[in-house]
Amino acid sequence: MPGTEMQDHVYKILELVGSSEKTIDDAIQNAITRASKTIRGMKWFEVVQTRGHIENGSVRHYQVTLRVGFTLEE
């Protein structure tokens, strides 16, 4: 690709668990937002597990487990 330098990346993968009383999407965002305060270079995530808590026949809490990849610094 002219003008685009391709680099080889090495990624480290870590596991996060996010939670929310609102939605699964909010649980994902909560995990990413919190992790971004201390982890630089996050590039992608994969949802590997979704759970929830039921109370009186209604979903009360969502919990997601994410695998997050970030680039290692040189």
Summary of the structure (lengths in Angstrom):
residues: 74
radius of gyration: 16.0
end to end distance: 24.3
largest distance: 59.8
contacts: 172
relative contact order: 0.32
helix: 16%
strand: 51%
